Amino acid sequence: MRMILTLLFALSFMSPAMGITESLYHKVSDGKYHKDGNLEIKKHEAFNDGFLVNIDYKLKPKGLIGRILKKYMQGSYILSFPSMMSTEQGYYDLKDFGPIDIANEDKVATIKYIKQMDKDGYKDAHVVEIRSKSTVSRDYPEGKWHMLLYYHPSIHSLGVFRTEIFYHGKYSYEIVSKLK
């Protein structure tokens, strides 16, 4: 019995689906092509020096363009964060030591510290930018998407109380979400 419990404990750290520690639920604000929606941020215990973050979103289309873009109104980002980003000190380290690349499978992005500011009632929140490197092309020299994450240490789990996701292209739009 003890061996089975040990095996189950070990598997929970190897399998992202089994190792979800907590989720944060956000309400998505009304946007150009969507009425509103939901966004969930899940943290997975994935490996010794980092963890996976899964950002799932589902939007309600609005207008003709929203209906045309309906297939893009839901999706998921899976990002591999270094373990330092699970504490406020990690944000200070990112500020002091500069941007780092984060990857998951064949997708690569850069996470960069932007600033510290008061936002949505949170004093001295940290703002970081995650910018896609995998989607850089001649048409999109800065990548097809980027996002801003707003972190505050008083928020459980990952501490992200606000996200801003920006899509660039013919039908550029942004998604803004806040902790429910």
N, CA, C and O of each residue as an XYZ file, in Angstrom:
720
protein
N       0.821     -1.191      0.000
C       0.000      0.000      0.000
C       0.867      1.258      0.000
O       0.588      2.218     -0.717
N       1.912      1.238      0.806
C       2.802      2.396      0.887
C       3.459      2.668     -0.456
O       3.642      3.822     -0.845
N       3.814      1.600     -1.164
C       4.450      1.745     -2.465
C       3.475      2.380     -3.472
O       3.884      3.204     -4.290
N       2.204      2.004     -3.414
C       1.195      2.576     -4.312
C       1.022      4.060     -4.031
O       0.942      4.858     -4.964
N       0.964      4.443     -2.762
C       0.834      5.858     -2.415
C       2.040      6.664     -2.883
O       1.894      7.786     -3.369
N       3.226      6.091     -2.734
C       4.447      6.764     -3.186
C       4.412      6.947     -4.699
O       4.772      8.010     -5.205
N       3.979      5.912     -5.427
C       3.894      5.986     -6.878
C       2.879      7.051     -7.310
O       3.163      7.844     -8.208
N       1.711      7.075     -6.683
C       0.704      8.088     -7.011
C       1.215      9.492     -6.739
O       0.972     10.400     -7.533
N       1.921      9.686     -5.628
C       2.493     10.983     -5.304
C       3.502     11.404     -6.374
O       3.488     12.551     -6.820
N       4.365     10.492     -6.781
C       5.368     10.795     -7.806
C       4.714     11.116     -9.138
O       5.137     12.045     -9.827
N       3.684     10.357     -9.512
C       2.992     10.615    -10.775
C       2.320     11.973    -10.794
O       2.217     12.598    -11.849
N       1.863     12.435     -9.647
C       1.193     13.732     -9.611
C       2.136     14.863     -9.981
O       1.682     15.919    -10.421
N       3.434     14.667     -9.814
C       4.390     15.703    -10.199
C       4.887     15.515    -11.625
O       5.470     16.436    -12.197
N       4.668     14.349    -12.206
C       5.126     14.089    -13.568
C       4.056     14.404    -14.594
O       4.381     14.761    -15.727
N       2.804     14.285    -14.233
C       1.716     14.472    -15.186
C       1.036     15.813    -14.957
O       0.449     16.019    -13.895
N       1.095     16.741    -15.925
C       0.453     18.029    -15.727
C      -1.029     17.921    -15.396
O      -1.530     18.692    -14.578
N      -1.738     16.986    -16.011
C      -3.171     16.864    -15.746
C      -3.439     16.493    -14.295
O      -4.442     16.915    -13.721
N      -2.552     15.708    -13.698
C      -2.768     15.290    -12.316
C      -2.194     16.299    -11.328
O      -2.581     16.308    -10.160
N      -1.263     17.160    -11.791
C      -0.554     18.032    -10.875
C      -1.076     19.451    -10.806
O      -0.335     20.353    -10.412
N      -2.333     19.682    -11.178
C      -2.885     21.033    -11.105
C      -2.958     21.434     -9.641
O      -3.583     20.742     -8.837
N      -2.330     22.538     -9.292
C      -2.368     22.979     -7.907
C      -3.564     23.877     -7.649
O      -4.266     23.701     -6.654
N      -3.802     24.824     -8.522
C      -4.927     25.742     -8.341
C      -5.250     26.426     -9.649
O      -4.434     26.475    -10.570
N      -6.459     26.953     -9.710
C      -6.886     27.718    -10.883
C      -7.334     29.098    -10.442
O      -7.850     29.280     -9.339
N      -7.130     30.061    -11.317
C      -7.665     31.404    -11.138
C      -8.695     31.621    -12.231
O      -8.437     31.310    -13.394
N      -9.855     32.150    -11.878
C     -10.932     32.372    -12.835
C     -11.105     33.868    -13.069
O     -11.241     34.653    -12.131
N     -11.096     34.238    -14.341
C     -11.233     35.628    -14.751
C     -12.493     35.809    -15.584
O     -12.935     34.898    -16.284
N     -13.055     36.995    -15.494
C     -14.164     37.422    -16.349
C     -13.556     38.283    -17.445
O     -12.796     39.208    -17.160
N     -13.887     37.985    -18.698
C     -13.373     38.747    -19.832
C     -14.317     39.907    -20.113
O     -15.532     39.724    -20.192
N     -13.755     41.091    -20.262
C     -14.529     42.298    -20.562
C     -14.980     42.307    -22.014
O     -14.397     41.635    -22.865
N     -16.018     43.071    -22.281
C     -16.548     43.264    -23.626
C     -15.440     43.790    -24.535
O     -14.652     44.644    -24.129
N     -15.380     43.283    -25.757
C     -14.339     43.702    -26.690
C     -14.907     44.023    -28.057
O     -16.122     43.996    -28.253
N     -14.042     44.323    -28.990
C     -14.426     44.739    -30.337
C     -15.253     43.668    -31.059
O     -16.240     43.989    -31.721
N     -14.853     42.401    -30.932
C     -15.531     41.317    -31.639
C     -16.168     40.286    -30.717
O     -16.655     39.257    -31.185
N     -16.173     40.549    -29.407
C     -16.786     39.611    -28.462
C     -17.568     40.370    -27.390
O     -17.230     41.497    -27.028
N     -18.630     39.715    -26.889
C     -19.479     40.319    -25.856
C     -18.813     40.254    -24.490
O     -18.713     41.265    -23.796
N     -18.372     39.105    -24.115
C     -17.677     38.858    -22.853
C     -17.146     37.443    -22.921
O     -17.071     36.863    -24.004
N     -16.782     36.887    -21.804
C     -16.287     35.516    -21.806
C     -15.614     35.175    -20.493
O     -15.686     35.920    -19.516
N     -14.961     34.034    -20.500
C     -14.263     33.550    -19.313
C     -12.851     33.150    -19.674
O     -12.562     32.759    -20.805
N     -11.976     33.256    -18.689
C     -10.584     32.876    -18.857
C     -10.165     32.164    -17.577
O     -10.473     32.619    -16.476
N      -9.466     31.056    -17.725
C      -8.989     30.299    -16.567
C      -7.481     30.132    -16.684
O      -6.964     29.791    -17.748
N      -6.786     30.376    -15.584
C      -5.340     30.204    -15.532
C      -5.065     29.053    -14.565
O      -5.408     29.124    -13.385
N      -4.439     27.990    -15.081
C      -4.144     26.810    -14.269
C      -2.637     26.640    -14.150
O      -1.899     26.792    -15.123
N      -2.203     26.328    -12.959
C      -0.790     26.066    -12.711
C      -0.608     24.560    -12.536
O      -1.307     23.924    -11.748
N       0.344     24.004    -13.283
C       0.666     22.584    -13.195
C       2.067     22.439    -12.595
O       2.990     23.148    -12.995
N       2.222     21.538    -11.652
C       3.556     21.179    -11.173
C       4.137     20.243    -12.215
O       3.700     19.096    -12.317
N       5.098     20.695    -12.982
C       5.538     19.893    -14.113
C       6.946     19.318    -13.973
O       7.196     18.192    -14.404
N       7.857     20.066    -13.384
C       9.235     19.601    -13.301
C       9.952     20.355    -12.197
O       9.407     21.308    -11.640
N      11.159     19.941    -11.878
C      11.885     20.481    -10.722
C      12.176     21.971    -10.791
O      12.046     22.666     -9.783
N      12.566     22.480    -11.956
C      12.984     23.885    -12.030
C      11.934     24.790    -12.672
O      12.247     25.912    -13.069
N      10.695     24.315    -12.776
C       9.664     25.151    -13.363
C       8.295     24.511    -13.279
O       8.112     23.465    -12.657
N       7.342     25.158    -13.916
C       5.967     24.668    -13.928
C       5.282     25.130    -15.202
O       5.707     26.098    -15.833
N       4.230     24.438    -15.570
C       3.449     24.811    -16.738
C       2.276     25.669    -16.321
O       1.660     25.436    -15.282
N       1.973     26.660    -17.135
C       0.798     27.504    -16.934
C      -0.075     27.335    -18.162
O       0.389     27.481    -19.293
N      -1.340     27.027    -17.931
C      -2.294     26.853    -19.007
C      -3.323     27.970    -18.907
O      -4.009     28.096    -17.893
N      -3.432     28.782    -19.957
C      -4.411     29.870    -20.002
C      -5.466     29.487    -21.032
O      -5.193     29.469    -22.232
N      -6.669     29.182    -20.560
C      -7.790     28.810    -21.429
C      -8.779     29.968    -21.482
O      -9.071     30.589    -20.461
N      -9.292     30.257    -22.675
C     -10.287     31.321    -22.784
C     -11.419     30.893    -23.706
O     -11.226     30.100    -24.628
N     -12.596     31.428    -23.441
C     -13.766     31.197    -24.287
C     -14.571     32.490    -24.303
O     -14.993     32.992    -23.261
N     -14.775     33.019    -25.510
C     -15.457     34.294    -25.689
C     -16.786     34.095    -26.402
O     -16.978     33.117    -27.124
N     -17.703     35.040    -26.188
C     -18.987     35.040    -26.895
C     -18.877     36.027    -28.051
O     -18.710     37.226    -27.827
N     -18.970     35.529    -29.301
C     -18.819     36.408    -30.471
C     -19.877     37.510    -30.516
O     -20.988     37.348    -30.011
N     -19.505     38.632    -31.132
C     -20.430     39.753    -31.294
C     -20.299     40.280    -32.713
O     -19.190     40.407    -33.233
N     -21.423     40.585    -33.337
C     -21.435     41.158    -34.679
C     -21.018     40.169    -35.750
O     -20.689     39.019    -35.464
N     -21.039     40.632    -36.974
C     -20.701     39.796    -38.124
C     -19.255     39.310    -38.060
O     -18.991     38.124    -38.257
N     -18.317     40.221    -37.785
C     -16.909     39.833    -37.714
C     -16.695     38.830    -36.578
O     -15.932     37.877    -36.730
N     -17.360     39.039    -35.450
C     -17.259     38.086    -34.328
C     -17.718     36.700    -34.732
O     -17.095     35.707    -34.357
N     -18.801     36.618    -35.495
C     -19.281     35.302    -35.948
C     -18.311     34.681    -36.948
O     -18.111     33.466    -36.956
N     -17.712     35.515    -37.786
C     -16.712     35.011    -38.742
C     -15.495     34.474    -37.988
O     -14.924     33.453    -38.369
N     -15.110     35.156    -36.934
C     -13.926     34.766    -36.153
C     -14.240     33.779    -35.029
O     -13.387     33.520    -34.180
N     -15.433     33.235    -35.016
C     -15.883     32.378    -33.910
C     -14.889     31.267    -33.574
O     -14.694     30.959    -32.398
N     -14.262     30.662    -34.574
C     -13.330     29.565    -34.296
C     -12.099     30.039    -33.513
O     -11.409     29.228    -32.895
N     -11.826     31.339    -33.537
C     -10.698     31.882    -32.775
C     -11.115     32.405    -31.406
O     -10.275     32.879    -30.641
N     -12.386     32.322    -31.097
C     -12.920     32.895    -29.859
C     -12.734     31.980    -28.655
O     -13.198     32.290    -27.558
N     -12.067     30.871    -28.854
C     -11.686     30.035    -27.718
C     -10.343     29.422    -28.031
O     -10.006     29.168    -29.187
N      -9.594     29.192    -26.993
C      -8.275     28.640    -27.215
C      -7.522     28.468    -25.919
O      -8.060     28.626    -24.823
N      -6.260     28.139    -26.084
C      -5.436     27.836    -24.926
C      -3.981     28.180    -25.216
O      -3.490     27.961    -26.323
N      -3.311     28.709    -24.234
C      -1.866     28.911    -24.271
C      -1.275     28.038    -23.178
O      -1.756     28.046    -22.045
N      -0.241     27.289    -23.510
C       0.485     26.532    -22.494
C       1.898     27.083    -22.491
O       2.606     27.025    -23.496
N       2.299     27.618    -21.344
C       3.612     28.252    -21.213
C       4.388     27.580    -20.090
O       3.811     27.184    -19.078
N       5.673     27.456    -20.268
C       6.545     26.870    -19.265
C       7.249     28.002    -18.514
O       8.074     28.715    -19.086
N       6.920     28.160    -17.239
C       7.497     29.224    -16.424
C       8.617     28.667    -15.555
O       8.526     27.535    -15.082
N       9.675     29.449    -15.339
C      10.699     29.025    -14.380
C      10.136     29.109    -12.957
O       9.271     29.939    -12.679
N      10.616     28.266    -12.078
C      10.077     28.212    -10.711
C      10.169     29.556     -9.998
O       9.363     29.830     -9.109
N      11.124     30.396    -10.364
C      11.263     31.707     -9.720
C      10.004     32.562     -9.869
O       9.764     33.451     -9.053
N       9.192     32.301    -10.910
C       8.008     33.124    -11.165
C       6.822     32.756    -10.277
O       5.729     33.294    -10.452
N       7.024     31.858     -9.340
C       5.931     31.508     -8.427
C       5.942     32.374     -7.170
O       5.082     32.224     -6.302
N       6.922     33.287     -7.071
C       6.987     34.191     -5.925
C       7.253     35.618     -6.408
O       7.688     35.834     -7.539
N       6.985     36.573     -5.539
C       7.236     37.969     -5.901
C       8.718     38.213     -6.170
O       9.061     39.021     -7.032
N       9.593     37.533     -5.450
C      11.033     37.710     -5.664
C      11.411     37.387     -7.109
O      12.322     38.004     -7.662
N      10.724     36.432     -7.719
C      10.985     36.096     -9.113
C      10.725     37.261    -10.052
O      11.421     37.421    -11.055
N       9.733     38.069     -9.734
C       9.432     39.245    -10.555
C      10.524     40.301    -10.383
O      10.919     40.956    -11.348
N      11.007     40.462     -9.155
C      12.125     41.387     -8.935
C      13.380     40.896     -9.649
O      14.123     41.699    -10.214
N      13.624     39.581     -9.631
C      14.780     39.017    -10.333
C      14.668     39.242    -11.841
O      15.656     39.564    -12.501
N      13.457     39.069    -12.381
C      13.241     39.313    -13.806
C      13.538     40.778    -14.135
O      14.132     41.082    -15.170
N      13.123     41.672    -13.252
C      13.391     43.102    -13.434
C      14.896     43.381    -13.426
O      15.402     44.135    -14.256
N      15.600     42.765    -12.480
C      17.037     43.023    -12.316
C      17.913     42.344    -13.370
O      18.919     42.912    -13.795
N      17.538     41.139    -13.792
C      18.418     40.361    -14.663
C      17.968     40.293    -16.119
O      18.660     39.713    -16.956
N      16.819     40.879    -16.423
C      16.393     40.973    -17.815
C      15.493     39.855    -18.287
O      15.201     38.916    -17.547
N      15.051     39.968    -19.544
C      14.092     39.017    -20.121
C      14.651     37.597    -20.191
O      15.861     37.381    -20.243
N      13.719     36.637    -20.190
C      14.099     35.229    -20.357
C      13.150     34.594    -21.371
O      12.005     35.021    -21.522
N      13.638     33.584    -22.051
C      12.793     32.828    -22.964
C      12.095     31.720    -22.200
O      12.682     31.071    -21.334
N      10.830     31.518    -22.538
C      10.062     30.408    -21.989
C       9.560     29.610    -23.183
O       9.262     30.179    -24.233
N       9.467     28.296    -23.025
C       9.091     27.451    -24.152
C       8.178     26.329    -23.691
O       8.194     25.915    -22.532
N       7.390     25.856    -24.631
C       6.635     24.628    -24.436
C       6.518     23.968    -25.802
O       5.955     24.532    -26.740
N       7.057     22.776    -25.890
C       7.129     22.032    -27.148
C       7.814     22.902    -28.192
O       8.964     23.292    -27.990
N       7.145     23.223    -29.308
C       7.790     23.987    -30.372
C       7.487     25.477    -30.307
O       7.847     26.218    -31.222
N       6.832     25.929    -29.242
C       6.471     27.339    -29.113
C       7.408     28.024    -28.123
O       7.671     27.510    -27.036
N       7.905     29.193    -28.522
C       8.829     29.952    -27.683
C       8.305     31.377    -27.537
O       7.793     31.969    -28.487
N       8.442     31.907    -26.338
C       8.066     33.292    -26.064
C       9.110     33.900    -25.144
O       9.893     33.187    -24.516
N       9.115     35.205    -25.071
C      10.006     35.923    -24.164
C       9.150     36.571    -23.087
O       8.120     37.177    -23.380
N       9.586     36.436    -21.837
C       8.904     37.107    -20.739
C       9.822     38.225    -20.260
O      10.999     38.012    -19.971
N       9.246     39.427    -20.184
C      10.032     40.620    -19.870
C       9.294     41.434    -18.812
O       8.075     41.594    -18.867
N      10.044     41.935    -17.863
C       9.468     42.803    -16.833
C       9.194     44.169    -17.444
O      10.057     44.736    -18.115
N       7.987     44.706    -17.213
C       7.627     46.016    -17.760
C       7.726     47.104    -16.692
O       8.479     48.065    -16.846
N       6.961     46.947    -15.607
C       6.975     47.968    -14.563
C       6.187     47.499    -13.353
O       5.537     46.454    -13.366
N       6.268     48.309    -12.307
C       5.462     48.115    -11.108
C       4.505     49.293    -11.031
O       4.906     50.438    -11.236
N       3.212     49.009    -10.728
C       2.215     50.075    -10.752
C       1.007     49.691     -9.914
O       0.827     48.526     -9.557
N       0.185     50.680     -9.607
C      -1.099     50.436     -8.955
C      -2.126     50.180    -10.059
O      -2.225     50.949    -11.015
N      -2.897     49.078     -9.915
C      -3.873     48.728    -10.957
C      -5.020     47.942    -10.334
O      -4.801     47.027     -9.541
N      -6.233     48.306    -10.699
C      -7.439     47.592    -10.262
C      -7.499     47.412     -8.745
O      -7.983     46.388     -8.261
N      -7.015     48.390     -8.004
C      -7.056     48.328     -6.543
C      -5.883     47.598     -5.905
O      -5.838     47.467     -4.682
N      -4.940     47.122     -6.697
C      -3.755     46.433     -6.167
C      -2.577     47.393     -6.214
O      -2.223     47.899     -7.279
N      -1.973     47.642     -5.065
C      -0.851     48.567     -4.952
C       0.457     47.843     -5.262
O       0.691     46.729     -4.793
N       1.295     48.484     -6.050
C       2.616     47.954     -6.415
C       2.537     46.597     -7.120
O       3.319     45.695     -6.820
N       1.608     46.457     -8.040
C       1.493     45.237     -8.841
C       2.633     45.189     -9.858
O       3.116     46.227    -10.311
N       3.049     43.993    -10.206
C       4.102     43.792    -11.208
C       3.454     43.493    -12.554
O       2.503     42.715    -12.634
N       3.971     44.113    -13.608
C       3.466     43.889    -14.959
C       4.590     43.254    -15.774
O       5.701     43.780    -15.842
N       4.282     42.115    -16.388
C       5.241     41.456    -17.281
C       4.588     41.267    -18.639
O       3.370     41.132    -18.753
N       5.427     41.262    -19.662
C       4.953     41.025    -21.024
C       5.472     39.673    -21.487
O       6.638     39.335    -21.288
N       4.585     38.911    -22.108
C       4.982     37.665    -22.760
C       4.735     37.881    -24.245
O       3.616     38.178    -24.663
N       5.789     37.728    -25.033
C       5.688     37.999    -26.470
C       6.118     36.755    -27.246
O       7.183     36.187    -26.999
N       5.272     36.346    -28.185
C       5.547     35.167    -29.005
C       6.789     35.385    -29.864
O       6.917     36.405    -30.541
N       7.701     34.414    -29.829
C       8.838     34.421    -30.745
C       8.588     33.444    -31.884
O       9.169     33.570    -32.963
N       7.714     32.464    -31.634
C       7.431     31.423    -32.629
C       6.629     31.944    -33.805
O       6.632     31.331    -34.872
N       5.936     33.072    -33.631
C       5.089     33.605    -34.705
C       5.700     34.822    -35.393
O       5.019     35.513    -36.151
N       6.974     35.088    -35.137
C       7.654     36.207    -35.792
C       7.827     35.870    -37.278
O       8.239     34.769    -37.642
N       7.501     36.845    -38.114
C       7.664     36.686    -39.559
C       7.906     38.072    -40.162
O       7.956     39.071    -39.445
N       8.054     38.115    -41.477
C       8.241     39.408    -42.131
C       7.007     40.285    -41.921
O       7.128     41.491    -41.707
N       5.817     39.674    -41.983
C       4.570     40.426    -41.784
C       4.353     40.793    -40.321
O       3.690     41.787    -40.025
N       4.903     40.001    -39.405
C       4.722     40.216    -37.955
C       6.082     40.194    -37.258
O       6.410     39.228    -36.570
N       6.882     41.261    -37.433
C       8.236     41.272    -36.854
C       8.247     41.211    -35.322
O       9.265     40.846    -34.732
N       7.143     41.558    -34.675
C       7.041     41.482    -33.220
C       6.223     40.258    -32.775
O       5.913     40.122    -31.592
N       5.875     39.374    -33.712
C       5.065     38.199    -33.428
C       3.586     38.484    -33.630
O       3.172     39.642    -33.688
N       2.786     37.418    -33.738
C       1.353     37.572    -33.978
C       0.568     37.870    -32.709
O      -0.580     38.308    -32.787
N       1.165     37.640    -31.539
C       0.453     37.932    -30.301
C       1.436     38.287    -29.192
O       2.613     37.931    -29.228
N       0.909     38.994    -28.218
C       1.628     39.212    -26.971
C       0.597     39.410    -25.870
O      -0.573     39.678    -26.145
N       1.029     39.278    -24.640
C       0.113     39.471    -23.518
C       0.825     40.147    -22.368
O       2.043     40.059    -22.219
N       0.027     40.827    -21.558
C       0.511     41.417    -20.320
C      -0.155     40.663    -19.172
O      -1.361     40.418    -19.191
N       0.635     40.305    -18.189
C       0.120     39.684    -16.969
C       0.393     40.628    -15.811
O       1.490     41.171    -15.684
N      -0.607     40.816    -14.974
C      -0.502     41.673    -13.795
C      -0.477     40.779    -12.567
O      -1.426     40.041    -12.301
N       0.615     40.852    -11.826
C       0.839     39.981    -10.664
C       0.802     40.782     -9.374
O       1.321     41.896     -9.302
N       0.182     40.197     -8.357
C       0.247     40.763     -7.010
C       0.386     39.615     -6.018
O      -0.326     38.617     -6.133
N       1.288     39.737     -5.046
C       1.534     38.625     -4.115
C       0.345     38.281     -3.213
O       0.329     37.206     -2.613
N      -0.636     39.155     -3.104
C      -1.790     38.859     -2.244
C      -2.786     37.894     -2.901
O      -3.701     37.402     -2.241
N      -2.607     37.626     -4.197
C      -3.499     36.716     -4.933
C      -2.951     35.298     -4.820
O      -1.768     35.066     -5.069
N      -3.810     34.348     -4.443
C      -3.368     32.959     -4.294
C      -2.873     32.393     -5.626
O      -3.074     32.987     -6.685
N      -2.241     31.265     -5.550
C      -1.739     30.525     -6.706
C      -0.713     31.365     -7.465
O       0.322     31.725     -6.905
N      -0.982     31.677     -8.712
C      -0.025     32.413     -9.548
C       0.008     33.903     -9.312
O       0.941     34.570     -9.759
N      -0.973     34.447     -8.629
C      -0.993     35.877     -8.340
C      -1.432     36.770     -9.475
O      -1.317     37.991     -9.365
N      -1.933     36.210    -10.567
C      -2.321     37.007    -11.729
C      -3.770     37.456    -11.570
O      -4.687     36.634    -11.571
N      -3.970     38.772    -11.433
C      -5.318     39.303    -11.240
C      -5.879     39.942    -12.509
O      -7.065     40.264    -12.568
N      -5.038     40.125    -13.516
C      -5.494     40.749    -14.766
C      -4.619     40.234    -15.899
O      -3.412     40.062    -15.734
N      -5.243     39.987    -17.058
C      -4.496     39.653    -18.270
C      -4.972     40.567    -19.396
O      -6.127     40.992    -19.427
N      -4.078     40.852    -20.297
C      -4.401     41.579    -21.525
C      -3.702     40.828    -22.655
O      -2.473     40.772    -22.712
N      -4.499     40.254    -23.550
C      -3.958     39.465    -24.654
C      -4.225     40.240    -25.941
O      -5.350     40.677    -26.185
N      -3.191     40.410    -26.762
C      -3.288     41.192    -27.993
C      -2.966     40.311    -29.195
O      -1.918     39.668    -29.244
N      -3.891     40.289    -30.175
C      -3.671     39.595    -31.442
C      -3.416     40.650    -32.496
O      -4.100     41.672    -32.542
N      -2.423     40.399    -33.348
C      -2.050     41.334    -34.399
C      -2.369     40.690    -35.742
O      -2.187     39.485    -35.915
N      -2.830     41.466    -36.663
C      -3.137     40.929    -37.980
C      -4.303     41.658    -38.603
O      -4.654     42.762    -38.189
N      -4.906     41.031    -39.608
C      -6.005     41.659    -40.337
C      -7.148     42.045    -39.405
O      -7.697     43.140    -39.519
N      -7.511     41.154    -38.485
C      -8.568     41.433    -37.517
C      -7.954     41.532    -36.125
O      -8.256     40.720    -35.250
N      -7.104     42.514    -35.922
C      -6.449     42.699    -34.622
C      -7.495     42.954    -33.546
O      -8.469     43.674    -33.763
N      -7.276     42.357    -32.396
C      -8.149     42.641    -31.268
C      -7.453     42.293    -29.972
O      -6.385     41.682    -29.960
N      -8.081     42.696    -28.883
C      -7.503     42.413    -27.571
C      -8.551     41.823    -26.649
O      -9.749     42.069    -26.783
N      -8.055     41.035    -25.709
C      -8.886     40.412    -24.683
C      -8.367     40.903    -23.334
O      -7.180     40.765    -23.040
N      -9.243     41.471    -22.517
C      -8.865     41.923    -21.189
C      -9.703     41.134    -20.188
O     -10.926     41.061    -20.304
N      -9.030     40.548    -19.207
C      -9.750     39.789    -18.184
C      -9.305     40.226    -16.803
O      -8.175     40.669    -16.596
N     -10.233     40.088    -15.862
C      -9.957     40.423    -14.458
C     -10.425     39.295    -13.568
O     -11.398     38.605    -13.874
N      -9.731     39.115    -12.476
C     -10.065     38.092    -11.496
C     -11.502     38.258    -11.050
O     -11.940     39.368    -10.746
N     -12.244     37.148    -11.008
C     -13.644     37.195    -10.580
C     -13.723     37.412     -9.087
O     -14.818     37.481     -8.530
